[in-house]
Amino acid sequence: MELLSTEILSMIASEAAASVPEVDLNTIFDVWDIDNKLKYPSSLPRENSLAPFAVVSRKWQLAFEPFAFHTLILSPKRLAEAVEFGYLTQRRLGYVRIVAVPISFSLPRPWDDPIVFPCVGEWPTVAKKRSVKEDQDDALCDDEVEAVDEDINDEEDFPNVTDFPRLPDRGYDRIFARIIKILSRTLKVAPIHENEQPYIDIRFGFPVPREYGLPNPAYPVENREADPMEGFWTTPVDLPDLPIPLENRECDSMEDDWGTPVYLGLDLGDEELPELPVIASCSFELVSWSIFFLPDVACAIASKMPCLNKLKLHLSDREWRAVGFRKRLRRNLANSLSALPASICDFDFHYSRGVPRDHSHQPASIIDPEEECDLLSQELFKFSQRENMVRFSASGSFELNILGSSEERLGSSHGWSKLQHYDIGFLPITPSGRWLAIRYTDTPNTDRSRIKRWGPPCEAARGPASNFQTNEFRGTVDAGYAHDLLFAAGQAASQMPSLVNMNVKVGVIEGYKISYTSKKVKTEPCMRIDGWKLQPPTEELVSIWRRAAQRHKRDFMVLWADSGADGFAIWFSY
């Protein structure tokens, strides 16, 4: 075995790695199954592990390590042990291409054993520096360290779930800061390759806390029967074999005010996170509905990646208890966008917020009186005009100034010199408190489950206790707003010389969408507008979009697709 050539060993390693089940990165933060059991790493059976090959000899180890370390799933416990024992050497980090960090917190004793984090001031720690040199270390494979959680370090035991401390009182922010420090100092050791290009894709997320899968007598929707005809939880019955998914329990706890969400910061004191030039792509995923990243903290972490090309920020704008806190979150996020690396060319921002169940509700404005416009929309507009920006996507509660909103503002801006793909999604309520949908006055069909009605809600209920207490139905997009949006989007498109695709959507019933492309396809119009009971465009709007098409050397043709009461589409060509 030792006499095999390097080329043959590489072929063997490649074939062996191909037989190992691939990690589904789309579900990597969904760590608990419906029975409150870990899904990972049980999905990687031991018989398919690369570890037996890596321990054959030093030569085999070097051949298999590039495949064994291609994708790392670093839960807090795995990260602590990997750093403590020096598994993640500089050479091995050079093989890494994907790092997923499911930050799941352990429960108070006696449910989980505490984890002692290593000292982050030295790597690896003094206590665990092995006498064996790097060329004699063993390969760390997926089944060597179990994916569990990290420690709370509490002295008191909590045998009953109902006695658990509130989420904000558990010290999760301190643990989160420790995890980020350890991870950053570990990845700092990763080598810069000869081409000097970044090569690691890193992903962060908070899985749904495991406590929502534990028996809880205080949970009011335990063992409800699912009505397959209605898709709703109805009569309480004794069905112990019908477990409720963790995410539904969590959603009910947050939406019905049984629990308090926590936004985790990054208190580093006088310390600074090291720069990580090896990171090419970074994602912050929105998974849990009870534990969130502070938006400005996500930006602070990403700001330490000077060669970052792609940034995905899926964050929470769901705070509804404290309006002042929500305003502060948005303001801090807006002020932190400027610190993000100038190297970013692909930006995906999703600021999630639920639609009020009561559609007669008139929310108050969250724009401060001293501000002329929504600060977050304004800063996103500036961010989209960065010199290196090629793909820009933003979805959330915004004002029209995210598009520039005025010809004077666009004329004084830097423009979108390299932007090719531009996507904006508007939630049906703006920061100023304006509904983008008209009131629907027809009598709705309200059955006992409140789910048969004119038009579905913009966002479905996630949990069985999330009833739609709707007493007035919102309809299609407001015609005045649709005109203003079409006007602003046309002005912006005319300022994008490299534009390939533009999509602007409004999240109202039946939807409202503006699509534009500069691709020269003879059978397709360059522009399409979809909606319900739309108002025909004015000559002013037509002239603005004709100018945009001329800028991109396209014949102006628009498909006006109005689903209407009977459903029809009309072609307009100009």
C-alpha positions in Angstrom: 0.0 0.0 0.0 2.9 2.3 0.8 4.4 1.7 -2.7 1.4 3.2 -4.6 2.3 6.3 -6.5 0.9 9.7 -5.5 -1.3 9.8 -8.6 -2.9 6.5 -7.9 -3.5 7.5 -4.3 -5.1 10.7 -5.4 -7.5 8.7 -7.7 -8.3 6.3 -4.8 -9.0 9.3 -2.5 -11.2 11.0 -5.1 -13.3 7.8 -5.7 -13.6 7.2 -2.0 -14.7 10.8 -1.3 -17.3 10.5 -4.1 -19.0 7.6 -2.3 -19.5 9.7 0.9 -23.0 11.3 1.1 -22.9 15.0 0.4 -23.8 17.4 3.1 -27.0 19.3 2.2 -26.0 22.8 2.9 -29.5 24.1 2.6 -30.6 22.2 5.7 -27.3 22.3 7.6 -28.9 24.4 10.4 -31.9 22.1 10.8 -30.1 20.0 13.4 -33.0 18.4 15.3 -35.5 16.0 14.0 -39.1 15.8 15.2 -38.2 13.4 18.0 -35.6 15.8 19.4 -32.7 13.7 18.1 -29.6 15.1 16.4 -29.9 14.7 12.6 -26.1 15.3 12.2 -23.7 13.6 12.1 -25.9 10.5 12.1 -26.6 11.2 8.4 -22.9 10.4 7.7 -22.6 6.7 8.4 -19.3 5.5 9.9 -18.8 2.9 7.1 -18.5 5.8 4.6 -16.0 7.7 6.6 -12.6 8.6 5.2 -10.9 8.1 8.6 -9.8 4.5 8.0 -8.0 5.5 4.8 -6.2 8.4 6.4 -4.6 6.3 9.1 -3.0 3.7 6.8 0.1 5.7 6.5 1.5 9.2 6.3 1.3 9.1 2.5 -2.3 8.1 2.6 -3.1 10.7 5.1 -1.8 13.5 2.8 -3.8 12.1 -0.1 -7.1 11.9 1.8 -6.9 15.1 3.9 -7.9 17.5 1.0 -11.2 15.6 0.7 -11.8 15.1 4.5 -11.4 18.8 5.2 -13.2 20.2 2.2 -16.4 20.8 4.2 -16.4 21.5 8.0 -19.4 21.5 10.2 -18.3 23.3 13.3 -20.8 23.3 16.1 -19.5 24.9 19.3 -18.4 21.6 20.8 -16.7 20.5 17.6 -15.0 23.8 17.3 -13.8 23.7 21.0 -12.4 20.2 20.6 -10.8 20.9 17.3 -8.9 23.9 18.6 -8.1 22.3 21.9 -6.5 19.3 20.3 -4.9 21.2 17.4 -6.8 19.3 14.7 -7.1 22.4 12.4 -3.5 22.9 11.4 -2.4 25.4 8.8 -2.1 22.8 6.1 -5.5 21.3 6.8 -7.1 24.7 6.8 -5.7 25.2 3.3 -7.9 22.4 2.1 -11.1 23.8 3.6 -13.6 25.3 1.1 -16.9 25.4 3.2 -17.3 26.1 6.9 -20.8 25.8 8.4 -21.2 27.1 12.0 -24.6 26.0 13.5 -24.5 28.0 16.8 -26.8 25.8 18.9 -26.7 26.5 22.7 -26.7 23.7 25.2 -29.4 23.5 27.9 -29.0 24.1 31.6 -27.9 21.1 33.7 -28.8 18.3 34.0 -30.0 18.3 30.4 -26.6 18.9 28.9 -23.1 18.7 30.1 -21.2 22.0 30.1 -18.3 22.5 27.6 -15.1 24.1 28.7 -13.9 26.4 26.0 -10.2 26.6 25.4 -8.3 29.8 26.0 -8.5 31.9 22.8 -5.3 33.8 23.5 -3.2 30.9 22.2 -3.6 28.4 19.4 -3.6 25.5 20.2 -3.9 25.7 23.9 -0.8 25.0 26.1 -2.6 22.2 28.0 -3.3 20.3 24.8 -0.3 20.9 22.6 0.7 17.5 21.6 4.3 16.3 21.5 3.6 14.8 18.1 4.5 17.2 15.3 2.1 18.2 12.6 3.4 15.6 10.2 2.3 12.9 12.6 -1.2 14.1 13.4 -4.4 12.1 12.7 -7.0 13.2 10.2 -10.1 14.7 11.8 -13.1 13.3 10.1 -16.8 13.9 10.5 -17.4 11.1 13.0 -14.5 11.9 15.4 -16.3 14.7 17.2 -20.0 14.8 17.8 -22.0 17.8 16.8 -23.4 18.9 20.1 -23.7 22.4 21.7 -21.7 24.6 24.0 -21.9 25.5 27.6 -23.8 27.9 29.8 -21.6 27.3 32.8 -24.4 27.7 35.3 -24.1 26.3 38.8 -27.8 25.6 39.3 -29.6 22.6 37.9 -33.0 23.0 36.1 -34.7 19.6 36.0 -38.0 21.1 34.7 -38.3 22.9 31.4 -40.7 25.4 32.9 -38.0 26.5 35.3 -35.5 27.4 32.6 -34.2 31.0 32.7 -35.5 33.4 30.1 -33.4 33.4 26.9 -32.0 36.9 27.6 -30.9 35.8 31.0 -28.8 32.7 30.0 -25.6 34.5 29.1 -25.8 33.4 25.4 -24.2 36.7 24.3 -21.1 35.9 26.3 -20.9 32.4 24.8 -21.6 33.7 21.3 -18.7 36.2 21.6 -16.4 33.4 22.8 -17.3 31.2 19.8 -16.7 34.0 17.3 -13.3 34.8 18.9 -12.2 31.2 18.8 -13.4 30.7 15.2 -11.7 33.9 14.0 -8.4 33.1 15.6 -8.5 29.6 14.2 -9.2 30.7 10.6 -6.6 33.4 10.9 -4.0 30.6 10.6 -5.4 29.5 7.2 -2.8 30.0 4.5 -3.1 32.5 1.6 -2.7 30.5 -1.6 -0.3 31.4 -4.4 -3.0 33.1 -6.5 -3.8 35.3 -3.5 -7.5 34.6 -4.0 -9.9 33.9 -1.1 -11.3 30.4 -1.1 -13.5 29.7 2.0 -17.3 29.9 2.1 -18.4 30.4 5.7 -22.0 30.2 6.9 -23.5 31.2 10.3 -26.9 30.4 11.8 -28.8 29.8 15.0 -30.7 26.5 14.9 -34.1 26.2 16.7 -33.3 25.7 20.4 -33.6 22.1 21.5 -35.8 23.0 24.5 -38.8 23.4 22.2 -38.6 19.6 21.7 -38.7 18.8 25.4 -41.9 17.9 27.2 -43.5 21.1 28.4 -46.8 21.0 30.4 -47.1 24.8 29.9 -47.2 24.4 26.1 -50.9 25.0 25.3 -51.2 23.3 21.9 -49.7 19.9 23.0 -51.3 17.0 21.1 -53.7 18.8 18.8 -55.2 17.0 16.0 -54.3 18.0 12.5 -57.2 18.4 10.2 -56.0 17.3 6.8 -58.8 19.0 5.0 -58.2 22.4 6.6 -54.5 22.3 7.2 -55.1 23.6 10.7 -54.7 22.3 14.3 -58.2 21.9 15.8 -59.7 19.8 18.5 -57.4 18.7 21.4 -57.3 15.0 21.6 -55.0 12.4 23.2 -52.6 11.6 20.4 -49.1 11.1 22.0 -47.7 9.8 18.7 -48.4 13.1 17.0 -45.3 15.3 17.9 -45.3 19.0 16.9 -42.2 20.2 15.0 -39.7 22.3 17.0 -40.0 25.3 14.7 -43.8 25.3 15.3 -43.4 25.3 19.0 -40.8 28.1 18.8 -43.0 30.2 16.6 -46.0 29.9 18.9 -43.8 30.8 21.9 -42.6 34.0 20.2 -45.8 35.1 18.3 -48.2 34.5 21.3 -45.9 36.3 23.8 -44.9 33.2 25.8 -41.3 33.8 25.2 -38.8 36.7 24.7 -36.5 36.6 21.7 -32.8 37.5 22.2 -30.5 39.5 19.9 -26.9 38.5 20.4 -24.2 41.1 20.3 -20.4 40.8 20.3 -18.9 42.4 23.3 -15.1 42.0 22.7 -14.0 44.7 25.2 -10.6 46.0 24.1 -10.0 43.0 21.8 -10.3 43.1 18.0 -11.2 40.3 15.7 -8.4 39.4 13.3 -8.8 40.0 9.6 -9.6 36.9 7.5 -8.4 37.4 4.0 -9.2 33.8 3.0 -13.0 34.2 3.3 -14.6 34.6 -0.2 -18.3 34.2 0.8 -20.1 34.8 4.0 -23.7 34.0 4.9 -25.8 34.8 8.0 -28.9 32.6 7.9 -32.3 33.3 9.6 -33.3 30.0 11.0 -34.5 30.4 14.6 -37.4 32.7 15.5 -36.1 33.2 19.1 -32.4 33.8 18.7 -31.1 36.4 16.3 -27.9 38.2 15.2 -27.8 41.9 16.1 -27.7 43.3 12.5 -24.7 45.6 13.1 -22.8 42.6 14.7 -23.3 40.6 11.5 -21.8 43.5 9.6 -18.9 43.9 12.1 -18.0 40.2 11.6 -18.2 40.5 7.8 -16.1 43.7 7.9 -13.1 41.6 9.1 -13.1 39.8 5.7 -11.2 42.2 3.5 -11.4 40.0 0.3 -15.1 39.1 0.7 -16.8 38.7 -2.7 -20.3 37.6 -1.7 -22.3 38.5 1.4 -25.7 37.1 2.4 -27.5 38.8 5.2 -30.8 37.2 6.2 -31.7 39.0 9.4 -34.7 39.7 11.6 -36.8 42.9 11.6 -39.5 41.0 13.6 -39.3 43.0 16.8 -42.8 44.1 17.6 -42.9 44.6 21.3 -40.5 47.5 21.6 -40.8 50.0 18.7 -37.8 52.0 20.0 -35.6 48.9 20.0 -36.7 48.1 16.4 -35.8 51.6 15.3 -32.4 51.3 17.0 -31.7 48.0 15.3 -32.5 49.5 11.9 -30.4 52.6 12.6 -27.4 50.6 13.8 -27.6 48.4 10.7 -27.8 51.4 8.4 -24.7 53.0 10.0 -22.7 49.7 9.8 -23.2 49.1 6.1 -20.3 51.5 5.2 -17.9 49.3 7.2 -18.4 46.3 4.9 -15.5 45.5 2.6 -15.3 47.3 -0.8 -14.5 44.0 -2.5 -18.2 42.8 -2.2 -19.7 42.3 -5.6 -22.7 40.1 -4.7 -25.0 41.3 -1.9 -28.1 39.5 -0.8 -30.0 41.2 2.0 -33.3 39.9 3.5 -34.8 41.8 6.4 -37.6 39.5 7.5 -40.8 40.9 9.1 -44.3 39.4 9.4 -47.4 41.0 8.1 -50.0 42.0 10.7 -52.8 39.5 11.1 -55.3 42.3 11.5 -55.3 44.1 8.2 -57.2 47.0 9.5 -54.2 47.8 11.7 -52.5 51.1 11.0 -48.9 50.9 12.2 -47.1 54.0 13.4 -44.2 55.4 11.5 -40.7 54.3 12.7 -39.0 57.2 10.9 -37.8 59.7 13.4 -39.2 63.3 13.0 -35.7 64.7 12.5 -35.0 62.4 9.6 -36.1 63.3 6.1 -36.4 59.7 5.0 -35.8 56.1 6.1 -32.1 55.8 6.9 -31.8 52.1 6.1 -33.4 52.6 2.7 -31.1 55.5 2.0 -27.9 53.6 3.1 -28.9 50.6 1.0 -29.3 52.9 -2.0 -25.7 54.1 -1.4 -24.4 50.6 -0.9 -25.9 49.4 -4.2 -23.9 52.0 -6.0 -20.6 50.8 -4.9 -18.1 50.6 -7.7 -17.6 46.8 -7.6 -21.2 45.9 -7.1 -22.5 43.4 -9.8 -25.4 41.8 -8.1 -27.6 43.5 -5.5 -30.7 42.1 -3.8 -32.7 43.5 -0.9 -36.0 42.5 0.6 -37.8 44.1 3.5 -39.7 47.1 4.7 -38.3 50.0 2.7 -39.2 53.4 1.3 -38.9 54.3 -2.3 -35.6 56.1 -1.6 -33.9 52.7 -1.8 -34.2 53.3 -5.6 -33.0 56.8 -5.4 -36.6 58.2 -5.6 -35.7 61.4 -7.4 -33.9 62.5 -10.5 -31.9 65.0 -8.6 -30.7 62.4 -6.2 -29.8 60.0 -9.0 -28.0 62.8 -10.9 -25.8 63.6 -7.9 -25.0 60.0 -7.1 -22.2 57.8 -8.4 -24.5 55.6 -10.5 -24.4 51.8 -10.9 -21.4 51.5 -13.2 -21.0 47.7 -13.0 -24.4 46.5 -11.6 -25.9 43.7 -13.7 -28.6 42.2 -11.5 -30.9 44.3 -9.4 -33.7 42.8 -7.2 -35.8 44.7 -4.7 -38.7 43.3 -2.7 -41.0 45.5 -0.7 -43.1 44.3 2.2 -46.7 45.5 2.2 -46.0 48.1 5.0 -43.4 50.8 4.7 -41.3 52.2 7.6 -43.6 55.3 7.4 -46.5 53.1 8.3 -48.2 53.1 4.9 -50.0 50.0 3.6 -49.1 49.4 0.0 -52.3 47.5 -0.6 -55.8 49.0 -0.8 -58.5 48.0 1.5 -60.6 45.1 0.1 -64.3 45.9 0.9 -66.0 42.8 -0.4 -67.5 40.5 2.2 -64.9 37.7 2.8 -65.9 34.1 3.3 -64.9 33.5 6.9 -65.3 29.9 7.9 -64.7 28.5 11.4 -61.0 28.1 10.8 -60.6 31.5 9.2 -58.6 30.1 6.3 -61.2 30.3 3.5 -61.1 33.9 2.5 -60.4 36.2 -0.4 -56.7 35.9 -1.1 -54.1 34.2 1.1 -52.1 36.2 3.6 -48.7 37.5 2.5 -47.1 35.1 4.9 -48.5 31.8 6.1 -48.8 30.9 9.8 -45.8 28.9 10.9 -47.3 27.3 14.0 -50.7 25.9 15.0 -51.4 28.6 17.5 -50.8 31.4 15.0 -54.5 32.2 14.2 -55.3 34.8 11.6 -57.4 37.2 13.6 -58.3 39.2 10.4 -61.3 41.4 10.4 -60.6 43.4 7.3 -59.0 42.2 4.1 -56.3 44.0 2.2 -56.5 43.9 -1.6 -54.2 44.7 -4.5 -51.4 47.2 -4.8 -52.3 50.9 -4.3 -52.5 52.5 -7.8 -50.7 55.7 -6.6 -47.8 53.7 -5.1 -47.6 51.5 -8.2 -47.2 54.6 -10.3 -44.5 56.1 -8.1 -42.6 52.7 -7.9 -42.7 52.3 -11.7 -41.4 55.8 -12.1 -38.5 55.4 -9.6 -37.6 52.0 -11.0 -37.5 53.4 -14.6 -35.2 56.3 -13.5 -32.9 53.8 -11.7 -32.8 51.5 -14.7 -31.7 54.3 -17.0 -28.7 54.9 -14.7 -27.5 51.3 -14.9 -25.4 51.0 -18.1 -24.5 47.3 -17.5 -27.9 46.2 -16.3 -29.0 42.7 -17.4 -32.0 42.0 -15.2 -34.1 44.1 -12.8 -36.9 42.7 -10.7 -39.0 44.9 -8.3 -41.7 43.2 -6.3 -44.4 44.3 -3.8 -45.7 41.7 -1.4 -49.4 42.3 -1.7 -52.2 39.9 -2.4 -51.9 38.7 -6.0 -48.5 40.4 -6.1 -47.1 43.3 -8.1 -43.9 42.8 -10.1 -41.9 44.8 -12.5 -39.4 42.8 -14.6 -36.9 44.2 -17.0 -34.1 42.7 -19.0 -31.6 44.1 -21.5 -31.0 40.7 -23.0 -31.7 40.7 -26.7 -34.3 38.0 -27.2 -36.5 38.6 -30.2 -39.5 36.7 -28.9 -39.5 38.3 -25.5 -40.4 41.8 -24.5 -37.7 43.7 -22.5 -40.3 44.6 -19.8 -43.1 42.8 -18.1 -45.5 44.1 -15.4 -47.6 41.5 -13.5 -50.4 42.3 -11.1 -54.2 42.4 -10.4 -56.5 45.1 -11.8 -53.6 47.2 -12.9 -53.9 50.8 -14.1 -52.5 51.4 -17.6 -49.1 53.3 -17.7 -49.1 57.0 -18.3 -47.2 58.5 -21.2 -44.7 59.8 -18.7 -43.9 56.3 -17.4 -43.7 55.0 -21.0 -41.1 57.7 -21.9 -39.0 56.9 -18.8 -38.8 53.2 -19.6 -38.3 53.9 -23.3 -35.2 55.9 -22.4 -33.9 53.0 -20.3 -34.4 50.6 -23.2 -32.5 53.0 -25.5 -29.7 53.2 -23.0 -29.3 49.4 -23.3 -29.9 49.4 -27.1 -33.2 47.5 -26.9 -36.4 48.0 -28.8 -38.9 49.0 -26.1 -41.7 46.4 -25.7 -43.7 45.7 -22.6 -46.0 42.9 -21.6 -48.8 44.2 -19.4 -50.0 41.1 -17.6 -53.2 41.8 -15.6 -54.7 38.7 -14.0 -57.9 40.6 -13.3 -61.2 39.0 -12.4 -61.2 36.7 -15.5 -57.4 36.6 -16.1 -56.0 38.1 -19.2 -52.8 39.6 -20.6 -52.3 42.5 -23.0 -49.3 43.3 -25.1 -48.2 46.9 -25.5 -45.3 47.7 -27.8 -43.9 51.1 -28.3 
